[in-house]
Every structure is written in structure tokens, then in C-alpha cells.
Amino acid sequence: MLVAVRQSRPLADHLSFRYSFSAGIACVMSGDHANNIYRRADLALYAAKMRGRDQISIDPHAHPLGRQTS
């Protein structure tokens, strides 16, 4: 997605016009409520924005490949 945004030129008459994209990604965990998922995604987005433009940050509580540890 970042590559597509970086390469796009939304205004054909203004080739120098560009925009950026940042995202925060959170995984749904067993027993999650929507407000918890949105909170973790929002915190991840904030972390991405703190690193600068065109960043993606993954919720640090996410488990690789959806595997949860006990």
C-alpha cells in the first residue's frame, strides 16, 4: 500500500502534488472487544506517525501468525 501511495499522482495537472500514508495495525485476539482493537490500532498509528511520514506500525501485542502464547 505504501508503494502505491508513493507512486500515485492524484492531480494530473500538478505532478509535484503528493500525499503520504501511515497506518497502525492491530490483530483481533480471543475475547477482544471493538474498543480494545481500535485502541491498539490507534496506538500503533501514533507510533507510526512518530517515526515520520509513510510508516506502518504493528501493535506490539500482536502475535506472529496469529499464535498466542499462554
C-alpha positions, -999 to +999 in steps of 0.1 A: +000+000+000+028+024+008+044+018-026+010+026-044+006+058-024+042+069-031+038+063-068+004+078-072-001+113-087-037+122-077-037+155-096-027+150-132-022+188-137+001+191-106+027+163-108+046+176-078+015+172-056+019+141-034+004+127-002+016+103+024+002+073+042+007+060+077-011+030+093-015+013+126-023-024+125-038-044+153-048-081+154-081-094+168-073-115+199-096-140+215-122-123+237-114-088+222-140-060+222-141-035+193-129-006+216-098-026+225-089-033+189-094+003+179-073+015+209-044-008+199-046+002+163-047+039+173-017+035+195+001+017+166-008+046+142+005+071+167+038+052+169+040+051+130+034+089+129+061+095+155+086+078+131+077+101+103+057+100+071+048+069+052+052+045+081+033+014+092+034+002+128+021-031+141+005-034+176+033-048+198+008-071+214+002-089+181+014-124+179+032-138+148+009-157+125-020-153+150-004-176+175-010-167+211+013-177+239+000-187+273 
